[in-house]
Amino acid sequence: MKKKNTTEPQYVTKEILKKEISKSENRLNTRIDGVEKRLDAKIGGVEQHLDAKIDAKVDSAVQSMKDYTDSRFTLLETRIDGFEQTMVGFGQKLDEQGNKMDRYFNGIVKLVEGLTGRITFDEEHLEDHEQRIKKLEEHTV
């Protein structure tokens, strides 16, 4: 049997312990860095997935709100248009009634003028009769 010549001592020195701990730290740091990179990638994927879902929900909610608002404004515009048409029709009816009232008023004015002329004529007749009655009374007394 041959004896093995080893340069390593049979006991653990401070330098050997430092080297072994340093190697272990390096291996551990390498593993931690790998795990961190994988976790960062997974977290990034989850964030993108959640952002996409949130954006889709927000977009659908915004679109839904926009559609609802548009439908309400369309309904309001329709009602306003109907109201405007009603007001135009009402204005035309008022114009027609105004024309009728003008005709009625002109007729009443003519009637009153005619009556006033008759009343004036009748008052003149009455004054003539009163003067005749006075004259007759003076003659009889």
LINJO-V979556 format. One record per residue. N is the residue number from 1. RES is the residue in one letter. SS is DSSP state (H for helix, E for strand, C for the rest). Layout:
BEGIN
n=N res=RES ss=SS
n=N res=RES ss=SS
END
This chain:
BEGIN
n=1 res=M ss=C
n=2 res=K ss=C
n=3 res=K ss=C
n=4 res=K ss=C
n=5 res=N ss=C
n=6 res=T ss=C
n=7 res=T ss=C
n=8 res=E ss=C
n=9 res=P ss=C
n=10 res=Q ss=C
n=11 res=Y ss=C
n=12 res=V ss=C
n=13 res=T ss=C
n=14 res=K ss=H
n=15 res=E ss=H
n=16 res=I ss=H
n=17 res=L ss=H
n=18 res=K ss=H
n=19 res=K ss=H
n=20 res=E ss=H
n=21 res=I ss=H
n=22 res=S ss=H
n=23 res=K ss=H
n=24 res=S ss=H
n=25 res=E ss=H
n=26 res=N ss=H
n=27 res=R ss=H
n=28 res=L ss=H
n=29 res=N ss=H
n=30 res=T ss=H
n=31 res=R ss=H
n=32 res=I ss=H
n=33 res=D ss=H
n=34 res=G ss=H
n=35 res=V ss=H
n=36 res=E ss=H
n=37 res=K ss=H
n=38 res=R ss=H
n=39 res=L ss=H
n=40 res=D ss=H
n=41 res=A ss=H
n=42 res=K ss=H
n=43 res=I ss=H
n=44 res=G ss=H
n=45 res=G ss=H
n=46 res=V ss=H
n=47 res=E ss=H
n=48 res=Q ss=H
n=49 res=H ss=H
n=50 res=L ss=H
n=51 res=D ss=H
n=52 res=A ss=H
n=53 res=K ss=H
n=54 res=I ss=H
n=55 res=D ss=H
n=56 res=A ss=H
n=57 res=K ss=H
n=58 res=V ss=H
n=59 res=D ss=H
n=60 res=S ss=H
n=61 res=A ss=H
n=62 res=V ss=H
n=63 res=Q ss=H
n=64 res=S ss=H
n=65 res=M ss=H
n=66 res=K ss=H
n=67 res=D ss=H
n=68 res=Y ss=H
n=69 res=T ss=H
n=70 res=D ss=H
n=71 res=S ss=H
n=72 res=R ss=H
n=73 res=F ss=H
n=74 res=T ss=H
n=75 res=L ss=H
n=76 res=L ss=H
n=77 res=E ss=H
n=78 res=T ss=H
n=79 res=R ss=H
n=80 res=I ss=H
n=81 res=D ss=H
n=82 res=G ss=H
n=83 res=F ss=H
n=84 res=E ss=H
n=85 res=Q ss=H
n=86 res=T ss=H
n=87 res=M ss=H
n=88 res=V ss=H
n=89 res=G ss=H
n=90 res=F ss=H
n=91 res=G ss=H
n=92 res=Q ss=H
n=93 res=K ss=H
n=94 res=L ss=H
n=95 res=D ss=H
n=96 res=E ss=H
n=97 res=Q ss=H
n=98 res=G ss=H
n=99 res=N ss=H
n=100 res=K ss=H
n=101 res=M ss=H
n=102 res=D ss=H
n=103 res=R ss=H
n=104 res=Y ss=H
n=105 res=F ss=H
n=106 res=N ss=H
n=107 res=G ss=H
n=108 res=I ss=H
n=109 res=V ss=H
n=110 res=K ss=H
n=111 res=L ss=H
n=112 res=V ss=H
n=113 res=E ss=H
n=114 res=G ss=H
n=115 res=L ss=H
n=116 res=T ss=H
n=117 res=G ss=H
n=118 res=R ss=H
n=119 res=I ss=H
n=120 res=T ss=H
n=121 res=F ss=H
n=122 res=D ss=H
n=123 res=E ss=H
n=124 res=E ss=H
n=125 res=H ss=H
n=126 res=L ss=H
n=127 res=E ss=H
n=128 res=D ss=H
n=129 res=H ss=H
n=130 res=E ss=H
n=131 res=Q ss=H
n=132 res=R ss=H
n=133 res=I ss=H
n=134 res=K ss=H
n=135 res=K ss=H
n=136 res=L ss=H
n=137 res=E ss=H
n=138 res=E ss=H
n=139 res=H ss=H
n=140 res=T ss=H
n=141 res=V ss=C
END
